[in-house]
Amino acid sequence: MSAQAPVYVPVGDSALLVRFGEQMDAAANRRVHALAQRLRQQPLAGVGEAVPGYITLLIHYDPLLLTYDQILAWVRKQAAQTQDEASAAPRCVEIPVIYGGEFGPDLVFVAAHTGLSADEVIRRHTAPTYTVYFIGFTPGFPYLGGMDVRLTAPRLETPRARVPAGSVGIAGPQTGVYPLESPGGWRIIGRTQLPLFDLSAQPPSLLSPGDEVRFVRA
């Protein structure tokens, strides 16, 4: 099945929204980031920041330098040339996790909240192949889509002042990993020793948008 054609929507007089589909989808998200990457590699005078969403890319431009028709024509051309990049097989990274105990202080809560046993929570958490939709919150923090909906759990009412680096958490229908020690309100169910962010590495972040992730019980 061919990918749905992107929809282009003017936003005020200085931005263009490109929408890939109507619902959150890993393939659509890959197309968003492929286009954002291409725009960074092919700069055009008057084009400002391109802000990715789950299935959208908001592109700011200077209306004193570019008309809407000019930015639309240019973005259409760039989008057409990203098809092969967006359809390429994503990289898959395995992350070993120690679940429960001192490394996963909220595993018992998630089990009670969902009505599942702790072992079943772990089984369901390690079963999917996740997609990295965003990197944000702290450097290298991956927002992962594809979690089993049965594991949905609320954030902490009062965030912790200190969440150790490598902590694997759940917030609502998403899961993610804290690359650095920081405050946080996600329900922590385990921890990995795999470094997700290293300033001495190039690139510093282990994961990038569009990558796939598999959690493995350590």
Disulfide bonds with the S-S distance in Angstrom:
none
